């Protein structure tokens, strides 16, 4: 999986949780959790979706990197 594919996967998974997410207003390094008002349960749901779709184990230590679109895409591209 390359970076662009990983980014598309992250955006798709976020859209399933927040259907009206507008990624034109969220920069690559913006904390999308705050911007989209995701609570901790929503975030854990997102992590689970990403883990299932990529086959990558995502631990609590990875959560800081998963907090931005760029960080999440880079992490997934590295591991997939």
Buried (B, 14 or more C-beta within 10 A) or exposed (E): BEEEBBBEBBBEBBEEBBEEBEBEEBEBEBBBBEBBEBEEEBBEBBBEBBBEBBEBEBEEEBBEBBBBBBBBBBBBBEBB
